[in-house]
């Protein structure tokens, strides 16, 4: 009886009701117009409060009482940008080693205990900070946070586990040499930034630097960079401000050390004129293309115009580059662009993969779209499509305690104002077509674009040279010039 009822209901709704509605609308041309979206509802980021302990540790507590869960994130100024020369990759290794054992527990013991409490933990480092994170049920918060503090404050850095993690990184680098996508990303930054810049090397280190890192280097980096002053503990979830502050004081109040020196990374470009760099991948059926140059720092005053500019150019599915390469010319399944936001000026890059025989054609279209968006203001319809999307999806990015905690971590790492998330949507809607045009003119530099292609030189070199996009060089998978 259930199936016929459901079927008849669905049939009458979808077939009869929808069909008659569609028929009357299409046939008589007198149907009601399509419903229009209403104005966006107000959105407020969860309330949070900042406190600073006497030892300099920042504490942020955001009570979010929807579920009996709490996410904790602790950020320290120990990212790749702060690594000493010759030890590139030590930031990530140090962060990973935090979970490999303390003075009184092995890594296996730590993992088993966190699992018994149902806690998810992780540790990693990016360009600008290292982060230790955990999500746990609220009734287990006190005991889980005690172990969380032990992991941070009493790491053992066991030699055996360091050797294992180094081997994993070296295996990743070996695989990178055979995987065109990752190789293109690495080579792009190498050709965009001056050799002396930290940004010219892989974020987590190269083969030579990773091999050279020993336990003493990890211990030294930890002692220099892991300090309470300049670090921030963030608690989000079923926890009150006073409760979270007291917990932070009890577990981290005895942590000592003045703030580490601020790291400044050179963002000097490798060259100021256009060039084409072909990384040899013989017999490759397709090419990985990267086009770009040095971009902007995260705290740039034109962040929002640049964000909308990128969305329109290549950041959204409906962007000009994606529609051109995918829909108009069928060169690729997808193409996109991005500004890699960092404390320093990260790269601006357009990325795609195409069949080898259309490599130069796809590159030409990318260059044309970059030139075109600098020449004329975008239409209001095109602008509205981008701003409405970025405005509309913003609230759903912060629906979990972990995502809220990580957002607050970014707030502290990049020293953004407390009302940043509350004013985000208004700042998006405030961007005009002329703002986008000015941003394109100021921050996209066609004469400085570096075109990096991982592919078969026998197929792609001559067509790329015919583009007149700059001198053409051919390199091996290590970045060594062949000609």
N, C-alpha and C positions, 0 to 999 in steps of 0.2 A: 504493500500500500504506500510505503514511503516514496519509492521511486516514481510511480505515476504521478503522485501529488506534486513532488518537486519538479518533475518534468513539465507537468501542465502549468504549474505556476511560472516556471521559467519561460515556457513557451508563450504563455499569454502575455508575460511582461516584455520579453525580448522580441517575440515575433509579432504579437498583435499590437501592443501599446507602442513599442518603438517603431514597428513597421508602419503603423497608421500615422504616427507623428511624422516620420520621415517622409511618408508618401504625401501627406497633406502639405508639408513644407516644400518638398521638391516639386510636387505636381501643381499645386495651386499657387505656389510662390507667395503665400500669405502667412507663412508660419512666423512664430515669434523669433525675434533676433536672439543670437547667442548671448547667454548671460555674461556680464562683464565682471571682472574681479573687483572686489571691494578694496578700500584702502588698507594698507598693511597694519596689522595690529601692533600696538606698542610692545616693545620687548625690553625687559630689564634683566641684565646679567645678575646672577645670585649675589646677594649681599655678602661682603667680606670685610674683615677688619685686619689691619696690619699692626704688629707689635714688634719691637726690637728688644731682645734680651741684652743684659749687661755685657755679655761677651761679643756682641755685635751681630749675632744670628738674627736674621729677619724671620718673623713668623706671620703667616697669613692663615686665617681660619675662616672658612665659608660654610656656615650651617645650611645643609641641604637635607631636609628631613623626609624626603619621599620614600626612601628605603633604608633599612638598618645596615647601611654600608658606609665605609669611610675609605677615601683614597688619600694616600700620603705621597708627596713628591718633595724630594730635597735636591735643590740645585746648588752647585758650587762652580766657581769661576775656574774650571779646569777642562776647557775644551781644547780642540786641536790647535786653535789659534794661539794658545799659550804654551805650546810645546817648545822645548829648546831645540836648536838646530842639531841635527844628527840623531834625534830621537823621535822622528815623526811616526805617529802611531801609538805613542805611549799613553795618550789620554784615553783612548778606547780600551787599551789593554788594562790600564789601572782601574777604570770603571768596571770592566768585566770581572776583574780579579776580586772585587769586593765580595762577590757571592761565592767565591771558591774556598772560603774558610776564614775563621777568626782565630784568635789566640787559644780559644777553648773548644772550638767546634770545627769539624771538617766541612767541606762544601756539601757532601752528601747528607750530613747531619742537619745542616741548615735547610737544605731543600726539603727533607722529610718533615721537619718541624713546621715549616711554613705550609706545607701541603696538609698536615693534620689540622691546621687552623683554617684551611680553605683560603689561604692568602695567595694572591698572584704577585710576584715580585720581579723586578727587572732592574738592570743597570746598564747605562750606555753613555756615550759622549758624542756630541756633534761638534761643529766648528766653535761654538761659543760657550758651551757649558757641559758639565757632566751631570747626570741625573740618576738618582736612586728612587725607585717608585714601588708602591705597594697598594693593593686594594684588599680589604678584609672586612668581614662582618663586624659591625659595631661592638657586639659583646666580647669580641676577641681583641679589640683595639689595644688595650693596655699591654697585654703580653706580647702581641705581635710587634708593637712599636718598640718594646724593650729589645727584641731581637733585631729589629730594623736598626736601632741605634748601635747595637753591638757590631753589626755588619759594617756600618760607616766608621765607627770610632776605633775598632780593634781588628783591623784586617791583618791576616797573617802572610798573604802573598806567597803561598807554597810554590816552590820551584817546579814541582811536577805539573801542577795545573797551569802555570805560566807557559811551560813548554808545550802543553797541549793546545792552549789558546793561540799561541804564536803559530803552531803548525796549521791550525785551522785558517788563520789569516793568510799564511803563505800559500795554502791550497786555493783559497779564494783568488789570490793574485795570479796564480798559475792558470786557473780557469778563465780569468779575465782576458788573458792573452788569446784565448780561442773563442771568446764570446763577443761578437761585434758590438753589441749595444753598450756593454760596460766599457769596452775598450775605447769606443767613440767618446763616451763621457769623460774618461780619464785624459785622453789625448786632447780633447777640446780645451780643458782648463790649462793643460801644459802649453798649448799654443796661444792662449789668450793672455796669461799672466807672465810677467818677467820671471826668469829662472830663480831669482832671489826671493820671490814672494812665496810665503807658505801656501797660498792658494793655488800655486802651480803644481803642487804635489797632491797625491790622493789624501783624502780626509783621514783615513785610518792607516796611513803609512804605505811605503813601497817595500819591495823585497829587501833591499839593502838596509833600510832603517829598522824594519821589524826584526830582522835577524840580529841586529846589533843591540837590541833592548834586552837587558838582563834584569834580574830581580832588584839589584841595587838602583837601576834607573827608575823602575816602577816605584820603589820605596821613596826615592828622592823626589819624584814628581808628586807623590801623595803628600809628603811632608811640606812641600813648598806651596801647593795649590789648594789642598783641602783644609781650609780655615773657616771658622764660624763667621768672622767679619767678611761680608760679601756673599755669604751663603744664605739661602732662604728655605725654610721648611713650610710646606703648604699642606693643610688638612682640609678636606672637603667631604661633607657628608653628614651623617647623623652624629654630630659633635658640636657642642657649644663653644663660644669664643673663650670663655673662662676655663672650661675644661681642656680645650686644646692648648691654651697658653700654659696652663699648669703642667700638662704632660710634656710639652716642649722644654719647659724649665727643668723639670725633674730629670729628663733623659739627656738633654744637650747643654744644660747650664754650665757643666764643668768642662766643656770643650773649649780649648783656648787657641789663640793664634791671631795675630793681626792680619788684615786683608792682604792678599797677594797683590803684587804689582799688576797694573792694568796692561793687557797685551794689545799692541797695535800692529796690525798686519798690513804690509805694503800691498796696495792694489794697483801698482804700476803695470800698465799693459806691456806685453812682450814686444809689440810694434804698434805704430800709430797709423799704418796704412793697411789696405786690404791684402789678403793673401789666401791661397788655396793650399791645403795640406792633405795629401792623400796617404792614408795608412794602409799598407799593403795587406790584402786578404785575397790571395790568388784563388781564382775559380769561384769566387763568391757570387751566388745568384742574385744577391741584392746588396745595396749600399746603405750604411747608416750615415745619415747626414746631420751635422751640427753647424749652425750658423749663429754667430753672436760676437759679443765683446764684453768688456768690463761694464757692470751695471751700476746699481745704486745701493747704499747702505740702508738698513732697515729703518733707521730714524730719519730718513730724508724727509724734508718738509713737503715734498710732492708725492708722498707715498700713495695717497688715494688716487690722484690722477694717473700715476704710473700703473696702479693696480687695474684700473678700468682700461687704460690703454692696452695692457697686456691681454686682458680678457677679450677685447675686441680683435686684437691682432691674431692671437693664437692660444689664449688661455681657456676658451670655452669651446664646446663642440660646434657652436654656430659661428665661430670666429672666421675671419677672412682666410687665413692660411689653411685651416682645416677644410673649409668649404671649397677652396680653390684646388688643393691637391687631392682631396678625397672625392668630392662630388662633381666638380667640373671636369677634372682631367683623369680621375681614377688612377692616380699614381700610387696611392697608399691607402691603408685602412684608417690611418689617423696621423695627424701632425699637430704639434702643440708648441707653445712658447712659454717661457717663464722668466721672472726675475728671481734668482736665488737669494732670498733675504737673509743677511747676516749683519753682524755689527760693522764689519767692513763692507766694502763694495763687492758683493758677490756677482757672478756672471749673469748676463742676459743671454738666453740661448733659445733657438728654435730647433726642435728635434723631430726627425721622422726617419722612416726606412722605406726604400723604394726599390723596384727592380733595377738591376745594373744599367740596362739600356736606356732608362729615363732619368738617370741621376742628374745630369746637367740640366735637363728640362725642369725637374722639380726644384733644383737649386735656383734656377732663373726665376721661377714663380715666387719663391720665397723672397728673393731680393726685390722683385717688383712690388710685392705687397708691403714690404718695409718702406720702400720709397713712396708708395701710394698713400699710406696712412699719414705720412709727413706732409703731403701736398695739400690735402683738402680736409675740412672738418667732416667728421662722421655725421650721418643723418640722425635726427632725433629718434627715429624708430630703432635704429641700430643701437644707439646709446641706451635707450630705455630697456631694450632686451637684455643688455649686459647688466645694467644697474639693478633692474628688477630681479634678475636671477641672484646676483650676489647679495642683495638685500633680503630676498626671500629665504635663501638657504642658510643664512647666518644663524638664526636661532637653533636650528636642528643640529648644528655642530656641537652644541654644548648640552647634551641631554643626559650624560652620565657623569658621575663624580670624577672619574678619571679624566675625561675630556675637559671638565672645568678646571681641575687641578693643573693640567698641562697648559691650559690657556693662561692661568695665573702665573705659571712658571715663565712663560714667554713674556708676560707683563713685567716681571722682575728682571729677566735677563736683558731685555731691550729697554728697560727703564721707561716704559710707557705710562701715561697718566692713569690715575685710578678710574676715571670715567671712560677709558678707551672703548670698552665693550658696549657701554650704554650709548655712546655717541657714534659707534661704528656705522650703523645704518644711515644715520643722518649725513655722515661724511660721504658715504657712497652716493646718496641721492643728490648731494650738493655739487658733484662733479658735472661740469658742462661740456658740450662738444668742443668749445674753444679751449677748455682746460686740457682735454685729450690731445688736441692739435698742438698746443704749446709743449706738452710733455713729450709727444713724439718728436718734435723739432729739437728739443733740448737733450733728450736721453736716448734716442736712437741715432746711431752714427753710421750711415751706409759706407762712408769712406774708411771706416775702421773695422768692418766686419771680417771675422776670420771664418773661413769655410773649411770645415774639417770633414773628411769623408773616409770611412773605413770600407774598402771595397777592392775590386780588381783593377789595378792601374791599366792593364792591357785594354780594358773596355771603357774606362771612365776618364782616363787622363786627357786624351785629346779633346773630347767634348767639353770638359771642364776648362781646359785652357782657352777654348773658343769663347767662353763666357766673358773673358776679359775682366775677371773678378780679382785680379792680382796675380803675382808670380805663383807658379805651381811647384810645390815640392813633394817628393815621394819619400816615405819613411817606413821603417820596419815596425813591428809590434812593440818595440822598446822605445820608439820615438827617435831612433837614429836616422839621420838623413841618408838616402840612397843616391840622391842627385839634387 
